[in-house]
């Protein structure tokens, strides 16, 4: 979710970026959601784009981290090492995980 501010009353509203159909500067920034609802917000259009891009990057980074470290990023060990206790990070490639195959990440060669 990204936090935007409604124009006029200054109330903060959390918006799911996946539900944004388009954003326009007319000159106020108007967000149109996929269901047709419109939000007039204080943030300029470039700021909205920046917020959405940052949010998407954080979601992708978290998905890769979870896939690589088996949901326990705090240990900074790959899931295969957590289970077997023997694999090193160099032994694990991005192709070992489903997310690595979906995102077509290059494999690390040792």
SULPERA-V223154 format. One record per backbone hydrogen bond with DSSP energy under -0.5 kcal/mol. NH is the residue of the N-H (numbers start at 1). CO is the residue of the C=O. Records with the same first field share a line. If there is no record, write none. Layout:
NH: CO / CO
//
This chain:
2: 15
4: 2 / 13
6: 4 / 11
7: 40
9: 7
10: 6
13: 4
15: 2
17: 15
19: 16
20: 17
21: 19 / 32
22: 32
24: 30
26: 24 / 28
29: 41
30: 24 / 28
31: 29 / 39
32: 22 / 30
33: 31 / 37
34: 19
36: 33
39: 31
41: 29 / 39
42: 5
47: 44
48: 44
49: 45
50: 46
51: 47
52: 48
53: 49
54: 50
55: 51
56: 52
57: 53
58: 54
59: 55
60: 56
61: 57
62: 58
63: 59
64: 60
65: 61
66: 62
67: 63
68: 64
69: 65
70: 66
71: 66
72: 69
75: 72
76: 73
79: 68
81: 78
82: 78
83: 79
84: 80
85: 81
91: 88
92: 88 / 89
96: 93
97: 94
101: 97
102: 98
103: 99
104: 100
105: 100
109: 107
//
